[in-house]
């Protein structure tokens, strides 16, 4: 079974453009310490099924998935 972590914050590559790619994600550990990692690492962990990530907003919890674009 995969570990689960809530993503509570993001960093974008260009804060002025809302369509720019997310660079890092982060959250808070059970002990109150904070974590931050690259999107590339997060994608690897989701694809390997080592970790599952989710976001919560307004009482709604949604799992984070890896999406790809077909050409």
Helices and strands as residue ranges (DSSP letters): E 3-6, E 9-12, E 22-28, E 34-38, H 39-47, E 51-57, E 60-63
